[in-house]
Amino acid sequence: MNKLKKKMKMHINPFYGLVVAMVLLTAGCNKQLDLKPENILVETQLLEDKNTTERLLAGGFEAQFEAQKQEIPIADQSTGIAYLQTNNYYTGTIDANDAVALGVWTGHYNVINIANVIINNLAKNAKFDVGLQKQFIAEAKFLRAFSYMNLGVLYGDQALTNPGGLCVPLRLTAFDRSDVNQIIPRSTNKQVFDQVVKDLTEAIPDLPDAYPGAAANFMDVKLRSRAAKSVGKAFLSRVYLYLGNYDGAVNNANMVLADNNYVLAADPSVVFPNNSSVKTVSANIPFNKEIVYGYPLSWSTSPIAHGFSFVVEPAFIQSYTKNDLRGTTMIGPGGLNLPAGAIGTNKYTSPNRYDNVMVIRLSEVMLNKAEALARRDGINQTSVDLLNTIYQRAFLTGQKPALYTTGSFASKDALITRILQERRWELAYEGHDRFDRQRSGLAINPGFPANKIPFPIPQSEINITSGVLTQNPGY
């Protein structure tokens, strides 16, 4: 546990404070889990008790964060929002031995393995309240769905356009490396995404509306860092938008927007507090009420990596409308360790990287709804109103641009293009742009090779399966 705390710069959070010291890598009933150096438990013992089960579940959320902290910067580095001095994600020149591609892959499969243990084995081993068992299983299904969606979009061949294309191995039972029969080939995109929807729709009824019982000063963090009911609905809204189920995207967005736990901030800059004075010790930095789901800890443990990953491309800064706060006060040197002369984002300002990571915000949910309605119904007043709400709040009083009307857009495509631009401005540095462009049939960037849109299947995984896993075209 001490090693993990040193590694992660975690905030003080009752749930995350239970994180297991070693992520579950193998899981048969005879396997052992090292929860802490002096306490070795086999799986059946682990799942008997509420507290140890919750530790395992917390390990799943921590493993999700470990995968996401590698994945989040890729989205903007790929499209010209953020850049590195050498950026293989923009040029499409990563190969099958790329360390980040492997880290994202193994990170999400760690999550999936933990989730599978809980989903398949908790009910037959647990000796605590059945209602709480259902909640833990629902949270595990959310974790599994989140990881399979991210893996599918990133590694699936023609992931969102060809249902029969090869995606990733769909493993629904815990992996035991001693059983060679558990080595399975890649499933199709449809099979993986159908499972994502199934997991989420099964999980949502058993997820809690909130997480009572924590100390008052932790309540807000706990609500927004676990899979509450609206977290599942918000993510399902995103999933349905990606998959072209616009009714589903709108319906789930509506349910989240009706939840009083989440409130759109009047100013986007207040969603990301100035943490430049948080220098010596971690703090329980609260989430703004606009945050539906996030990680109450910084994504990066390295000040150098933190700075370089969010160096902002000057052309992107210039794309903002004059006086847009997202292109002025929310961009600058901040507290990041930036290269000389570079400009960064003020969404992450803590020198010691104590910033919360925002995974789902209410503004995204609103833009999900706006885009889904536009794609389904064409030019419509609700989409325009939602677009105006997000765009207008990015300007100070007296500097706001004219409101859009339905007459501002010559076609359905023009409205969709404007909503996508708003997503690009609003959600920059939060891990969206590559995938928004991919799902919309747009080039990742002007020179990006079309055969490199999916990431390569890690070569080490192909080798260890003796070729049962096949490589994506282009690698």
N, C-alpha and C positions, 0 to 999 in steps of 0.2 A: 504493500500500500504506500509506504514512504517513497519508493522509487517512482510510482505512478504520480504522486503529488508533485514531486520535483519536476517531472517531465511535462506536466500539463498546465501549470499556473491556474488552478481551478478556483472559482469563487466558492464562498461558503454556502453550500446548498445541501439540505438534509438528504435529498435523493442522490445527488451525484457524490455526496460524501460516502455512499455505500458501495461505490464502484469496485468491482472485483480487481484484484491485483494482476491477475493473468487472464486475458481473454480466452474463452473456451475455443480450443483448436480441434480437439477430438472429443467425441462424446458417445461412448457406449455405456451401458450400465456398469461395466467393470472399470471404466476410466475414472481417473481422479482429477479433481479441480483444486488448484492451489489458491485458496481464498486469502490466506495470509501465511507467513512462514511457519507459524506454530500450529496451524489448523488445517489438516488435510481432510477433505470430505469427498466421498463418492457421490455420484449424481443422485442416487436414490435418497441419500441423507440430505443433500442440498435442497431438494425439492419438497421435503417434508415440512419445512419450516417457513413461515412467512418472511422472516428477516433475511434468511439466506437466499430464498427465491428472489426477493427484491434486489438483493445484491447482484444476482446473476442478470436480472432484467436491466439493472443500472449499467452493468457491463455491456449490454447490447446498445444502450444509448451512447455510452462512451465510445464504443467501437464505431458507431455511426459517425460520430464527430471525427474520429481519427481518419475515416475515409473521406468525409466531406472537407476537412481542412486541406486536403490535397486537391480535391476536385473543384472547389469554389473558385480559385483564381484562374483556372483553365478557361472558364467561360468567357471572361473578358479579355484575357491574353490572346484568345483565338481570333477575336473580331476587331481589334484595334481600339478598344476602350482603354485597356491597360497593356503595358508592354514590358519586356525585359530587354537587356542589351542583346541577348541571344534568345529568341523566342521560337522554339520548335513547334509550339501549338499554333502559332500564326502561320508559319510556313507549311505546316503539315508534314514535317520531316521527322517526327518521332518514329521509332522502330519497335519491333516486338520485344526488345530488351529494355525499353524505357522504364526507369524505376518508378516514376509516378503512375504510369499505366498499371504496373504491377501492384503498387501500393493501394490504388483505388479498388482494384479487383479483389485483392486479398482482404482489404478492410471491409468491404461490403459482404464478402462471404463469411467473415468472422461474425458479422451481425446476423446473417441468415442462419448460421449454425446455432448460435445462442437462441435465436427465436424458435428454431425447430425443436430444440430440447424442451423449451417451455410449452410450446403448442402441443407436442406429441406425448409428453411424459408427465406434465404437471398433475393432471386430474387423477392419474393412477398412483401417484406418490404423495400428494399433498395431504397434510393433516391440519389444515386451517380452513377458515370460512370459504364456502363454495363461491359466494359472490365475489370475494377478493380474487379467488382463482380465475374466475371468468374475466375480471379486469386485467389481470396479469397476462392472460392468454391473448386478450384483445390488444394490449400494448405490444405484445410480441408479434402479432399479425401486422400491426402498423409498421413495426420495424422491418419486417420481412418485405412488406409491400414497398416501402420507401427504398430499400436497397435494390430490389429487383427492378423497380422503375428506373432508378439511376443507372444501374448496370445495363439495362436494356437499351436505353436511349444512347448511352455512350459507346457500347460495344456491339450492338445489334447491327447486322448488315441491312441497310435500307430500313432501319428500325421502324419508322413511322409511315412508311409508304408501301412496304411489301410484307403483308402478314406472313407469307411463307418463308421469308428470309431467315437465315440462322441468327439466333440471338445468343443467349448464354445458357449454361446448364441450369435446368430448373430442379433444384434439389429441395425436397419437402420433408426430408428426414435428416436427422443429425448424421454427420459424416464420421465414419470410423475408418481410418486409414488402413486398418488391418484387413478390411474386406474389399478385395479387388472388384467385386461385383458392384460396388458403389461408384465406380468410375463411370460417369454417364456422358453422353455427347451433348452438344448444344441443342436446346429446344428451339422452336420457331418463335418469331416475334409475337405472333398471336397467342401462343401458349403462355408465354411469359407475361404479357400484358393482361390477358384474361385472368391470370392468377393474381396479379396486382389488384385488379378491380374486385375480385372475389374476396381477397384478404381484407380489403378496406371496408367493403359493404358488410362483411361478417363482423368486423371489429367494432364499427361505429356504435351499434346498439349497446355494447357492453363497456364502452369507454365512459369514464365519469364526466359530468359537466364541469367539474373542477376537482381540486385535490385538497379537501379540508383536512384539518388536523395538524398542519405545520404551524410553527410560530408565526405571528402576524407579519413580522418583517421579512419572512421568507415566502409568504403566500403567493405574491405576484410572480416571483421567479419560478416557484414550483409549478404554478398554473401554466406557464409559458415554456417550460422545458420538458414537459412530459406529454404524452399523447392523449390530451383531453378530447372530448367528443368533437368540438369545433376544429381541432387540429386535424383529425381524420377527415372531416368534411372539406376543409380548406385544401388539403393535399389531394383529395379525390377530385375537387374542382379543377386543380392543375392537371391531374392525370387525364380527366375527360377532355379538357381543352386540347391537350397533346394528341389524344386519340381521335379527335373530331366528333366526340359525343357532346354536342353543344347544349342539348337539353340538360344532360347531367351536369355539365360545367355550371350552367346558370342556376339550376336548382340547389346545388351544394353551396355555391357562392351566396345565394339568398339566405340560406340557413345560418351561415357564418355571419353575414351582415346583420342578422336579427339578434345575434348574441351580444348582450350588454357587457360582457367581459372585455370586448374589444371595441376601441374607439379610435377613429382616425384623428391623428394629431393635426392641429391647425397649421403647423409649420413643419416641413420635413426635417429641418435641421435639429429639432428637439427630440426626434426619434433616436438620434445618435449623439449622446451626450459628449461633451468635451471632457475626456479623461486624461488630459495632459498632465494634471497634477497628481494622478494616481501613480506614484513612483516607487514606493518602497514595499508596500504590502498589498496583497489582493484585497478587494472589497466586494461586498455584496451589492454590485451595481444593479439597480432595478431595471427591469424592462419597461419601456414605454407601453401604454395600453394599446398601441397600434400593433404590437408584436403578437402574432398568433402562436408562433413556434420559433424557438431559437436555442442556442447553446449558451449557458451562462458562464462562458469562459472564452478566452481568446483562441482564435483558430491557429495561431502560429506560436511556436516556442522559440523561434530564432529571430532576433531583431533584424538581421540582414535579410533573411527571406521575407519577413513581414514587409519591410520597406520596398524591396525590389518587386514584389508581387503586385503591388498596387501603385506603381508609377503610372501616372495618367498620360495618355497620348495627347499632345497639344491639339491635334485636329479634333479630338472628341470634345475637349473643353470649348473649342470655338463653335461647336455645333449647337450649343445651348442658346436659347433666346436671350437677348440682353436682359440683365437683372434677374434671371432665374437663379434662385438661391442654390440650386443643385450644381450650378456651374460657377458660382462665386464663393460664397462663404463655406460651402461644403467641399471645396477643393482648395488645397494649399499645402504648405509644408507639414502642418499638423505635428503630431508627436512621432511620426514614423522616422526610421533610420534610412532616409532616402539618399540615392546617389547625388553627387554635387550637381546643382542646377536643375534637378528634377522636381516635379510637382506631384503630390500625392492626393489621396482622398482624406477628408476629415471625418469619414465614417469610422475610422479606426485611428485614434489619437493617443492612446496610452503608450508611453515609452516602454513600459514593461508588459504591454500586450494584455491588458485586463479588460479589453472591450468585449461586449457580448457579440455573438455571431447571429445575425438575423436570417432565418431560414424561410419563414413565411410571414409576410406583413399584410395588414388589411388592405393597403393600397394595391398589392398584387391581386388579392381576391377581387377587388373592385374592377381592376383591369382585365382579369379573367372573364368576369361577367360581361364587361363592355365588348371585349373581342368576340366572345362566343355569340352574343346577340347580333353583332354586326355580321359575323360569318353566316349565321342562320337566317337573319331577317333583313340583311342589307342596312341601308341608312335608317336609323331609328333614334327617337328622342332619348331613350334611356342610355344608350351607348354614348351619345353626345354629352349628356348630363354627367355621366361618370367620368368621362374624359376631362370635362371642364373642372370637376371637383379636384382631381389630382393635379392638373396643370395649374389652375388658379392659385392653389395654396402655396405654390413654389415662388410666389412673388409677394413683396410687401405691399401694403395698402398704398395706393397712389401710383404703383408701378405695374399693376396687373394688366395683361393684354386683353383685348376684346374677347368676349365669350364666343365660342363656336356655336353655330346653329346647324340644323340639318341641311340648310342651304350652303354651308361652307364646304361641302364635299360633293364633288361631281359624280361620284360613283361609290358603290360598296367597297371596292378595292382601295379607293382613296381614304375612306374612313378607317379601314383595317390598317393601312400603312401608317396612318397618323397614330393609332393606338399602339402599334408596335414601336414607333419612335418614342412614345411616352414611356413604354416599358423600358426601353433602352436608357432613357434619361433617369427614370425613377429608381430602377433596380440595379444600376451600375454597381459593380464590386460586390454583388451578392449572389453571383453564380447562375445567371439566367441567359445572357445574350447569345452564346453559342447555340443553345438549345432552342431559343425562340426563333432564331434564324433557320436552324435545321428543320424544325417542325413546320415552318412556313414556306419551305421550298426555296429559301433565299441562300445565296452563296455565303459561306462562313465569313469570307472576306474576298476582295476582288481577285486575288491570285491563288486562292486555296484550291488544291487538287481535289476534284470531286470524288476520287476513289479513296480518299483518306478521311472522309467524314466519320466513319466509325473508327474507334481506337483499335489498335491491334490486340488480338488475344495474346496475353503474355506468353512468350516463348517457353519460359520455364514450366508453365501449366501444360502446354502442348507436349513438352518432353516427358513430364512426369506421368502423363496419361498414355504415353507411347503412341501418340497421334490420334487418340479417340477424340480429343478436341481438335478441330480444324481451324486454320487461320482465315481471317477476313481477306477478301480480294485486295490487292494493292500492296501487300506486305510480304 
